[in-house]
Amino acid sequence: MPSRSLEEITTSINDKLADDFGDAARLRYVDFDSADLADYPEVHKLVEKGAVRPGIIIIEDQMYSFYIIPYNTMVREFERLGAQRVSRAS
């Protein structure tokens, strides 16, 4: 069974975040080889130095490994930043 790409995993996490927060909490997938990396100059510098590997999540100034950050940690961080959970109809 082939493993999923980071982009596919990001999409899956965003689907779950949308269920919990609507549009208030989103991850953005940026390939290290894409021009979009220029939107994150500090990360771009780290990539050029070889100091980070693909699979990072940055929330404010905190960098997490995509592979080990638990979903509930992301939720807590988004809540700390003011994201409100979507109320669900019973």
N, C-alpha and C positions, 0 to 999 in steps of 0.2 A: 504494500500500500504506500503510495508516494506521500511524502510529508507536504504540508501546506507551506506556501511562501509567507514571508513576513507581511506582505501586502494583503494576502488572504486572511491571515490571523488578525491584522489590524481592522479589516472590514468586519470580521466576526465580533471583535471587542466593541467596535462602534455600534453594531446592531444591539448588543447587550446594554451599552451605555444609553442608547436612544430609548430603550425600554424603561430604564431607570430614571433618566434625566431629560428626556426629549432632546432638544438641540442645545441644551446648556453645557454638555460635556462631550467633547469629541477628541479623538486622536487624529493626527495627521501623519500619513505615511510619506516619508521622503527617502528616496533611494540615495545612497551616498554618492552615486555616479551621476545624479541628475542636477540640472541647473537650479532646481528648487532648494538645494542645500545652501545656496547663497542667502536664503531668507534667514539662516541661522549661522551668522558669522563665527560665533565662538565654537560651535560644533564643527563647522567647516575647518577651522584651524586644527582642532583635535584630530579630525579625519586625515588631514594632510600630514600630520606628524605620526600617524599610525597609533595614536593614543586611545582610540575607541574602535570597537568593532561594530558591525551592523547588529541592530537589535537593541537600540536604546530608547528609552522613553524619558523625556524631560518635562517635568512639571515645575514651573517657575525655574529656579536655579538648581533644582535637585535632579540628578541623573540616576536612572534606574536601569538595570538590565531587563530587557523585554522578556527574557526567558525565566526570570525568577520573581518578578514583581507580582504579588497576588492581586487578583481583581479587587478584593476588598480594600487594599491599600490605595489603588487608584480611586475608588469610590470615596474613601476618607479624604483624600487630597482634593478631589473636586468639590466635596462638601465644605471643606475648610476654605476653599476659594469662593464659596458662595453659591455653588450650584444647588438647586432645589430638586428634590426627588419629585417625579410625576406621581400624582395620586391616581390610584387604580380603582376603577369601578368594580364593585363586587358582583 
